[in-house]
Amino acid sequence: MNRNLRTRANRGFTIVEMIVVVTIIGLLAALAVGAYNKVVNDAKTAKALALVNTLSTAKSLFVADPNTDEAKISAYNAAPDSNFASIAPYIRINGAIPASEADLLAKSGMPATVVIALGTVQDNNVTPAVPDTPPTVAGYP
């Protein structure tokens, strides 16, 4: 009787059992990697959306500022992507005012390959009227 128990205890796993276990572990790993990639992409999308909202708010504050006159709005709308300095005082990233678009990207934790288009602010005092176009962030994610 003692001899029979020792033989049974030393048998180990069969190759079929090992293949099943390795296959299940591989499937679980594939599902985990897919879920991780979705979470990372969702976080990048949320980060880009937060930056767009920050830029939209800065544009609104620029227009609402009593020191902003029609000439400043027209100058901004003439080349919005060249006039980041006009809305920069209204932006706070981690408590700091960015000096340039590159500084904004660095303070936001975004790669330098991201392209920001600021968009125009609404101006009905010129002909033709300039509509408000929202900012966009391209290249992330």
C-alpha positions as CSV (number, residue, x, y, z in Angstrom):
1,M,0.0,0.0,0.0
2,N,2.8,2.4,0.9
3,R,4.5,1.7,-2.4
4,N,1.4,2.5,-4.4
5,L,1.1,6.0,-2.8
6,R,4.7,6.9,-3.6
7,T,4.3,6.1,-7.2
8,R,1.1,8.1,-7.5
9,A,2.7,11.2,-5.8
10,N,5.6,11.2,-8.2
11,R,3.6,11.2,-11.4
12,G,3.5,15.0,-12.0
13,F,1.4,16.7,-14.7
14,T,0.8,15.2,-18.2
15,I,1.8,17.1,-21.3
16,V,-1.9,17.7,-22.1
17,E,-2.5,19.4,-18.7
18,M,0.6,21.6,-19.3
19,I,-0.6,22.6,-22.8
20,V,-4.0,23.5,-21.4
21,V,-2.5,25.6,-18.6
22,V,-0.1,27.4,-20.9
23,T,-2.9,28.1,-23.4
24,I,-5.1,29.6,-20.8
25,I,-2.3,31.8,-19.4
26,G,-1.5,33.0,-23.0
27,L,-5.2,33.9,-23.6
28,L,-5.4,35.8,-20.3
29,A,-2.1,37.7,-21.1
30,A,-3.5,38.6,-24.6
31,L,-6.7,40.0,-23.0
32,A,-4.7,41.9,-20.4
33,V,-2.5,43.5,-23.0
34,G,-5.6,44.6,-25.1
35,A,-7.2,46.1,-22.0
36,Y,-4.0,47.9,-21.0
37,N,-3.7,49.4,-24.5
38,K,-7.3,50.6,-24.4
39,V,-6.8,52.3,-21.0
40,V,-3.6,54.0,-22.3
41,N,-5.3,55.2,-25.4
42,D,-8.3,56.5,-23.4
43,A,-6.0,58.3,-21.1
44,K,-4.2,60.0,-24.1
45,T,-7.6,61.0,-25.5
46,A,-8.7,62.5,-22.2
47,K,-5.4,64.4,-21.9
48,A,-5.8,65.8,-25.4
49,L,-9.4,66.8,-24.7
50,A,-8.3,68.5,-21.5
51,L,-5.7,70.5,-23.4
52,V,-8.4,71.5,-26.0
53,N,-10.7,72.6,-23.1
54,T,-7.9,74.6,-21.6
55,L,-7.2,76.4,-24.9
56,S,-10.9,77.1,-25.4
57,T,-11.2,78.6,-22.0
58,A,-8.1,80.7,-22.6
59,K,-9.6,82.0,-25.8
60,S,-12.9,82.9,-24.0
61,L,-11.0,84.7,-21.3
62,F,-9.0,86.6,-23.9
63,V,-12.2,87.9,-25.5
64,A,-13.9,88.6,-22.2
65,D,-11.0,90.6,-20.8
66,P,-11.8,94.3,-20.6
67,N,-8.3,95.1,-21.9
68,T,-8.9,93.2,-25.1
69,D,-10.1,95.6,-27.8
70,E,-11.2,94.9,-31.4
71,A,-7.7,95.5,-32.8
72,K,-6.3,92.7,-30.6
73,I,-9.1,90.3,-31.6
74,S,-8.5,91.1,-35.3
75,A,-4.7,90.7,-34.9
76,Y,-5.3,87.3,-33.2
77,N,-7.7,86.1,-35.9
78,A,-5.4,87.2,-38.7
79,A,-2.9,84.4,-37.7
80,P,-4.2,82.6,-34.6
81,D,-1.4,80.0,-34.6
82,S,1.2,82.7,-34.6
83,N,-0.5,84.6,-31.7
84,F,-0.1,82.1,-28.9
85,A,1.2,85.0,-26.7
86,S,-2.2,86.6,-26.9
87,I,-3.9,83.8,-25.0
88,A,-0.9,82.6,-23.0
89,P,-1.6,84.8,-20.0
90,Y,-5.0,83.1,-19.6
91,I,-3.5,79.5,-19.4
92,R,-2.3,77.8,-16.3
93,I,-0.6,74.4,-16.5
94,N,0.3,73.1,-13.1
95,G,0.2,76.7,-11.8
96,A,2.6,78.1,-14.4
97,I,2.0,80.2,-17.5
98,P,3.5,78.6,-20.6
99,A,5.8,80.9,-22.6
100,S,5.2,79.2,-25.9
101,E,3.3,76.3,-27.5
102,A,6.4,74.1,-27.0
103,D,6.5,75.0,-23.3
104,L,2.7,74.3,-23.1
105,L,3.3,70.8,-24.5
106,A,6.2,70.2,-22.2
107,K,4.3,71.4,-19.1
108,S,1.3,69.3,-20.2
109,G,3.5,66.2,-20.5
110,M,2.8,65.8,-24.2
111,P,5.4,64.9,-26.8
112,A,6.9,67.7,-29.0
113,T,5.4,66.0,-32.1
114,V,1.9,67.1,-31.1
115,V,0.5,69.9,-33.3
116,I,-1.8,72.5,-31.8
117,A,-4.1,74.6,-33.9
118,L,-5.6,77.4,-31.8
119,G,-8.6,78.3,-34.0
120,T,-10.1,81.8,-34.3
121,V,-12.4,83.7,-31.9
122,Q,-15.8,85.1,-33.0
123,D,-15.6,88.6,-34.5
124,N,-18.7,90.1,-36.0
125,N,-17.2,93.5,-36.3
126,V,-15.4,92.7,-39.5
127,T,-16.7,91.8,-42.9
128,P,-17.0,88.9,-43.5
129,A,-17.6,87.9,-39.8
130,V,-15.1,85.5,-38.3
131,P,-16.7,82.5,-36.7
132,D,-15.3,80.9,-33.5
133,T,-13.4,77.8,-34.4
134,P,-12.3,75.4,-31.6
135,P,-8.7,74.5,-31.0
136,T,-7.5,71.1,-32.1
137,V,-4.7,68.8,-31.0
138,A,-3.3,66.5,-33.7
139,G,-0.8,63.7,-33.3
140,Y,-1.9,62.6,-29.9
141,P,-2.9,59.8,-29.5
